[in-house]
Amino acid sequence: SQTAWRSAAATRVQTTLIPSIERTITAAERERFTIRLHLGISDDDAFWRQHAGALTAPAWLELRPSYHPAQPGRVPFNEMTRKAFDDGAEYVVRINDDTEFVTASWVTAAVGAL
């Protein structure tokens, strides 16, 4: 978390990531795929513990925060991916909280490339 954040609305997840997902995932992709955003959060992150539930997204985008033991110098990518898989994910795209998608239909293009 950043000390300047006072609410979920101020975070890059809310200002950049979620709006870019909303802009670039087409209606056809929303019909074909279940779109979920799994948020991996350190279990000692007081900001996200308080504010994760305040993030807003369109109804078709499921927000799924999960808390993982904080470990200096390590991000639990394997554990986060396992959580997504256990929740039924067939495809996983690993991104950061400040990722911005710019290309429409990127989901179809990515799945088609596999």
N, C-alpha and C positions, 0 to 999 in steps of 0.2 A: 504494500500500500504506500501511497505518497501522503506526506503530512499535509499537503494543500487540499486534499480531498475532504469534503465535509458531508458529501452524500453520494449515493450511487450515480446520480445524474452527472456528477463531475468526472467520472472515471472514463478512461479510454474505451472500456468495454461498452459503455452506454453511448458515448459521443461518436465513436468511430466504428468499432467492430459490429455491433448489432445493426446500426443503420446501413452499413455496407452489405451485410447479409440480406437485409430486407430489400435493398435496391437490386441485388444481382441474382437472387434465386427467383426463377420464373414461376409463374402459376403452374406450368406443366411439370416442373420439377417438384413443386409442392404436392402435386397430385401423385407423382411417381415415388417420391421418397418421404420418409419421416425425417424431419430436420431437427436435430438436437444440438444444443451448445452446452457441452460439459465444461464446467469451470473448475479447474483444480486449484484449491486454495489451501495454503498452509494452515494447519490447525491452531496455530498461535496468532493468526492474523485477526486482531480485534476489529479492525475496520470492516473486513468482509464478513465476519461473524455477525456483525450488527446490520450490515447494509445489503448483503447479497439478495435478500428477499425483496428489496426495493427496485431491482433492475426491471425495466419494462421491455417487452418485445411483442411482436405480433403474435396472435393466437397460434399460428402454425409453427412457431419456433419455440421448442421446449427448452427452457433453461434448467440445467441440472448441476447445481453446485455440489462439490464433494470436497471433503476436508481430509488432508493427508498430513502425517507427521512432518514437522519442519526439520529439515536436515541441512545444515550449512553447506553451501556449494553443490547441492544436488536438487534437481527438480524431478519429482517422481513420475516421469513420463510413462514408464511401464505400468504403474499402478493406475494412472488416469486412463490409459488405453484399455486396460483390463476392465475398469469400471464401465466404460463405454460399450465394450464387447458384451459384458454381462447384462447390460441394459438393452441388448439386441442390435447394436450397430453392426452393419455389414461393411461399411466403409468408414474410415476415420481420417480426418485431416487435422494434423497437429499445427496449431497456430498459437500466436501470442495474443495478449490482451489488447495490443495496439495494432493488430493486423487490420488492413483495409482491403476488402475485395473490390475490384473495379470492373471486372468482366462479367457481363450477363451470361447466364447459362454455364457458369464454370463447373457446376456440379455434373452436368451432363458431359461436358468435355473431359473432366477428370475421370469419371467412371468409364467413359468410352476409351480412354487411353490405357485402361488396365487390361 
